[in-house]
């Protein structure tokens, strides 16, 4: 019975991974939520490029500042420019109703996206916008076809061109994206770093306690090992006279 359950789980796992990416191979974001410098940069990019539309309603500014070692004056100058207070959750200034009218879909809250979709999905999403003149935004996306989000980082990356491949049934479809050299302000490598920082930040936001939990876990395991040793020695001491 147990063997069957394990086999079933193993059979399902690849399906789950594929399901999340819609069949598209995902890029590896190399998330590291202990990389504070990367998280700080990610928070800055998020405030500059994403918060106009997206909120992080489960994260408070002061909690983030504490976790990411952001000094109070930096928090106030760069992150609270819209008049928010440090103890408030990170709401967006945009109203849902306006957003639906402008984009056809309200930009979702991104608090849990890195957990629901996976960090690699978010990283791939930010890297696979491509030119598509048939959409209202002028772009489309490989992992979220028909996305109503504009390519907000186009100044940095440039607008990638679609790369076509042939599906099994002979139909032409987009299988990749390609950015021309010099299309944006950043090189491909620099753009990867920026999007990785944003992804890293969203992975942190999805579970602010993760770095602490992992650090604590090591101590808990050490304690259990030590305690087991002590308990064993104690048992030997107690049973010495019984035998
Ligand atoms: C101009 C408004 C706008 C800005 C700015 C914006 N987005 Fe979006 N975003 C949207 C909209 C609208 C959607 C919904 C797309 C859809 O479902 O068609 C979306 C969807 C997403 C999704 C997919 C969520 C999901 O699970 O479906 C992610 C991830 C995302 N945005 C990340 C970002 C990041 C990171 C930034 C900043 C670099 C950003 N967005 C900036 C409007 C915006």
Boltz pocket constraint, residues with backbone or C-beta under 6 A from the ligand:
constraints:
  - pocket:
      binder: B
      contacts: [[A, 45], [A, 46], [A, 49], [A, 50], [A, 51], [A, 52], [A, 53], [A, 54], [A, 99], [A, 103], [A, 105], [A, 106], [A, 107], [A, 108], [A, 110], [A, 113], [A, 117], [A, 122], [A, 125], [A, 126], [A, 144], [A, 146], [A, 147], [A, 148], [A, 149], [A, 150], [A, 152], [A, 153], [A, 198]]
      max_distance: 6.0
